[in-house]
């Protein structure tokens, strides 16, 4: 998959066999690597290619991206007038 000078070979979508896709999906779902690491290691160019494979062939629910929420601090609920009184 790599040239002699260790630069990844650019590939097209047609180059990926079903077995290869399943191997990448399995490695990501086992936790061996993240999908971004899989892209880099296997020379997969498309940013969403591995995510598409995970949604299509994976056993986990990859349909929604995880939502990160910040815990609300008590100060966030204060109005400007309450802040002035302190």
N, C-alpha and C positions, 0 to 999 in steps of 0.2 A: 503494500500500500504506500510505501514511501520511495522516493527517488534515492539515489546513492548519496546525495548531499543532505539527507534527512529533512527535506521539505516535503510536506504532504502533497500527494497527487490530487489535482482537482478532478472531481467526479461528477457525473450527471445522475439524475434520479434513476435512470434505467440501469445503472450499474449495480444497484443494491438488490440482492436476492432476498427472498422471503426469509431464508435461514439467517442471513446477515442481520436483517432487521430484528428478528426474534432474539438473536444473540445480544444485540445492543439493548433492546428493551429489557431482557432478563438481567443484564448487568446493572442497569439503572434501577430496576425495581428491587434488586437484592441489596442495593445500597453500596455497591462496589465503586460507583462513580455517579456524579451528577450528570444531567443531560448535557450540560455545557462541556463538561470534561469529556464525555463520550464524543461530542462533536469534534473536539480538538484531537483526541487520541486517534479516532478513526478517519479523520480528514473529511468530515461531513460539512459541506459549505453552508447549506441553508440554515437560517437561525431557528426555524420552527420545524425542521424535518424530523428531528428526534421526538419532539413533542407530538407531532402528528402520528408517528409510529406508536408512541405510548398510548395515545387515545384509541388508536385503531386495534393494536395487538396486545396491549398490556392488560394485566389482571386488576390493576388498581384504578380508581376513579381519577382520571386526569382531565376531566371535562372543564373544570374551573380552576383558575389560578388561585393560590392561597392569598387570602386577604390579610394584610398586616394592619393591625390596629394598635394605636398607642393608648396606653392607659390614661384616663382623664385625671388630671390633677385637680385638687380642690380649688386652686386659684383660677382655673379655667372657667369656672362658673361665676366668678365675681364680676359684677358690672363695674364700669369705670368709676361710678360714684362710690362704690364699696372700697375700691382700691385707694381712693383719695382719703377716706376716713381713717385708714390704717395709719 
